[in-house]
Amino acid sequence: MASKLLMGVVFIFDVIAFGLAVAAEQRRSTATIQQDSEVDYNYCVYDSDIATGFGVGAFLFLMASQVLIMVASRCFCCGKALNPGGSRACAVLLFIICWVLFFIAEVCLLAGSVRNAYHTKYRTIFSESPPSCQTVRKGVFAAGAAFVFFTGIVSEFYYASYSKARGNFLPYGGEANVGLATYK
């Protein structure tokens, strides 16, 4: 049987990660072009950098969630054998999907955080074209949030399927004795 405490903690971590990813999308850095006081050159001025912290927080909470699920299920490859059947097949499929979604979510969150933290440091002479004030593209953290959501759902179903397949394993196909109770 699946541990309800573990599933609750993992759910809370996933909700926190999702909320932080959505907050990171809402608070992405924006930049404006400013002129110096002598009007010789232009430079970029960036606003708050809090989205980087939100993105890293979402990254860490999702990683903690995945680690808890994998430790509890022994990463699917260690421990006693699972009962053959639909639960095991479902657990194998969900295990693969869970890792793919987790990887995509982590890449989105990490790339968004790194890109949000990057601020151009150069200036251009006033007669040249304005500087390129690069910021993270809209939707990077939102994609991360979507994949956090999907990872959370799939990991919960994976753990439930794994627990069901692990819980009713019969190593030799049932009883080892011959049932003669009907021939009394």
C-alpha positions as CSV (number, residue, x, y, z in Angstrom):
1,M,0.0,0.0,0.0
2,A,1.3,3.5,-0.9
3,S,2.4,5.7,2.0
4,K,-0.2,8.5,2.4
5,L,2.3,10.6,4.3
6,L,4.8,10.4,1.5
7,M,2.3,11.1,-1.1
8,G,1.1,14.1,0.9
9,V,4.6,15.5,1.4
10,V,5.4,15.0,-2.3
11,F,2.1,16.7,-3.3
12,I,2.9,19.7,-1.1
13,F,6.4,20.0,-2.6
14,D,5.0,19.8,-6.1
15,V,2.4,22.5,-5.3
16,I,5.1,24.8,-3.8
17,A,7.3,24.2,-6.9
18,F,4.4,25.0,-9.2
19,G,3.5,28.1,-7.3
20,L,7.1,29.3,-7.4
21,A,7.4,28.7,-11.1
22,V,4.2,30.6,-11.8
23,A,5.5,33.4,-9.5
24,A,8.8,33.4,-11.5
25,E,6.9,33.8,-14.7
26,Q,4.9,36.7,-13.3
27,R,8.0,38.5,-11.9
28,R,10.5,38.0,-14.8
29,S,13.1,40.7,-15.2
30,T,12.4,43.5,-17.5
31,A,14.8,46.1,-18.8
32,T,14.7,49.7,-20.0
33,I,17.2,51.7,-21.9
34,Q,18.6,54.7,-20.0
35,Q,20.9,57.5,-21.0
36,D,23.8,58.6,-18.8
37,S,23.7,62.0,-17.2
38,E,26.1,63.5,-19.9
39,V,24.0,61.9,-22.7
40,D,27.1,60.2,-24.2
41,Y,25.9,56.6,-24.1
42,N,22.9,54.3,-23.5
43,Y,22.8,51.4,-21.1
44,C,20.3,48.8,-19.8
45,V,18.7,49.1,-16.4
46,Y,17.0,45.9,-15.0
47,D,14.3,45.8,-12.5
48,S,13.9,43.2,-9.6
49,D,15.8,39.9,-9.9
50,I,13.4,37.9,-7.7
51,A,12.3,35.6,-10.5
52,T,15.7,33.9,-10.4
53,G,15.1,33.0,-6.8
54,F,11.6,31.8,-7.5
55,G,12.9,29.6,-10.4
56,V,15.7,28.1,-8.3
57,G,13.3,27.5,-5.4
58,A,10.9,25.7,-7.8
59,F,13.9,23.7,-9.2
60,L,14.9,22.6,-5.7
61,F,11.4,21.7,-4.5
62,L,10.7,19.6,-7.6
63,M,14.1,17.9,-7.2
64,A,13.2,17.1,-3.5
65,S,9.9,15.7,-4.6
66,Q,11.5,13.5,-7.2
67,V,14.2,12.3,-4.8
68,L,11.5,11.4,-2.2
69,I,9.5,9.3,-4.7
70,M,12.6,7.6,-6.0
71,V,14.0,6.8,-2.6
72,A,10.7,5.4,-1.5
73,S,10.4,3.2,-4.6
74,R,14.1,2.4,-4.6
75,C,14.4,4.0,-8.0
76,F,12.3,1.1,-9.4
77,C,15.4,-1.1,-9.9
78,C,16.4,-2.1,-6.3
79,G,14.5,-4.1,-3.8
80,K,12.3,-7.1,-4.1
81,A,10.7,-8.1,-7.4
82,L,7.3,-6.7,-8.4
83,N,4.2,-8.8,-9.0
84,P,3.8,-9.3,-12.8
85,G,0.7,-7.8,-14.2
86,G,-0.9,-4.5,-15.1
87,S,0.3,-2.6,-12.0
88,R,4.0,-3.4,-12.8
89,A,3.6,-2.5,-16.5
90,C,1.9,0.7,-15.5
91,A,4.6,1.5,-13.0
92,V,7.3,0.9,-15.7
93,L,5.6,3.2,-18.1
94,L,4.9,5.9,-15.5
95,F,8.5,5.7,-14.3
96,I,9.8,6.5,-17.7
97,I,7.3,9.3,-18.3
98,C,8.0,10.7,-14.9
99,W,11.7,11.0,-15.5
100,V,11.2,12.6,-19.0
101,L,8.8,15.2,-17.6
102,F,11.0,15.8,-14.6
103,F,14.0,16.5,-16.9
104,I,12.1,18.9,-19.1
105,A,10.7,20.8,-16.1
106,E,14.2,21.1,-14.5
107,V,15.7,22.3,-17.7
108,C,13.0,25.0,-18.2
109,L,13.4,26.2,-14.6
110,L,17.2,26.2,-14.6
111,A,17.5,27.8,-18.0
112,G,14.9,30.4,-17.1
113,S,16.7,31.2,-13.8
114,V,20.1,31.5,-15.4
115,R,18.8,33.6,-18.3
116,N,16.8,35.8,-15.9
117,A,20.0,36.4,-13.8
118,Y,22.0,37.4,-16.8
119,H,22.2,41.2,-17.3
120,T,24.0,42.8,-20.1
121,K,26.8,45.0,-18.9
122,Y,27.8,46.9,-22.0
123,R,26.9,50.4,-23.2
124,T,26.6,51.9,-26.6
125,I,27.6,55.3,-27.8
126,F,24.6,57.5,-28.3
127,S,25.0,57.6,-32.1
128,E,25.0,53.8,-32.4
129,S,22.0,51.6,-32.2
130,P,20.5,51.1,-28.7
131,P,21.9,48.2,-26.6
132,S,20.3,44.8,-26.6
133,C,18.7,44.5,-23.1
134,Q,18.3,40.7,-23.1
135,T,15.8,39.2,-20.7
136,V,14.3,35.7,-20.3
137,R,11.6,35.0,-22.9
138,K,8.0,35.0,-21.9
139,G,6.7,31.5,-21.2
140,V,9.9,29.8,-20.1
141,F,8.9,29.7,-16.5
142,A,5.3,28.9,-17.5
143,A,6.5,25.9,-19.5
144,G,8.5,24.8,-16.4
145,A,5.3,25.3,-14.3
146,A,3.3,23.1,-16.7
147,F,5.9,20.4,-16.6
148,V,6.1,20.6,-12.8
149,F,2.3,20.0,-12.7
150,F,2.5,17.0,-15.1
151,T,5.5,15.6,-13.2
152,G,3.7,15.8,-9.9
153,I,0.7,14.0,-11.3
154,V,2.7,11.3,-13.0
155,S,5.0,10.7,-10.0
156,E,2.0,10.3,-7.7
157,F,0.4,7.7,-10.1
158,Y,3.8,6.0,-10.5
159,Y,4.3,5.6,-6.8
160,A,0.7,4.3,-6.3
161,S,1.2,1.7,-9.2
162,Y,4.6,0.7,-7.8
163,S,3.2,0.2,-4.3
164,K,0.3,-1.8,-5.7
165,A,2.7,-4.1,-7.7
166,R,5.1,-4.4,-4.8
167,G,2.4,-5.1,-2.2
168,N,1.0,-8.3,-3.6
169,F,4.0,-10.2,-4.9
170,L,3.8,-14.0,-4.6
171,P,7.2,-15.5,-5.4
172,Y,6.0,-19.0,-6.5
173,G,2.6,-18.4,-7.8
174,G,0.7,-18.8,-4.6
175,E,0.7,-21.5,-2.0
176,A,3.5,-24.1,-2.1
177,N,1.4,-26.9,-0.7
178,V,-1.3,-29.0,-2.4
179,G,-4.8,-28.0,-1.3
180,L,-6.7,-31.1,-0.4
181,A,-9.5,-29.5,1.7
182,T,-12.1,-30.2,-1.0
183,Y,-11.4,-34.0,-0.9
184,K,-12.2,-34.7,2.8
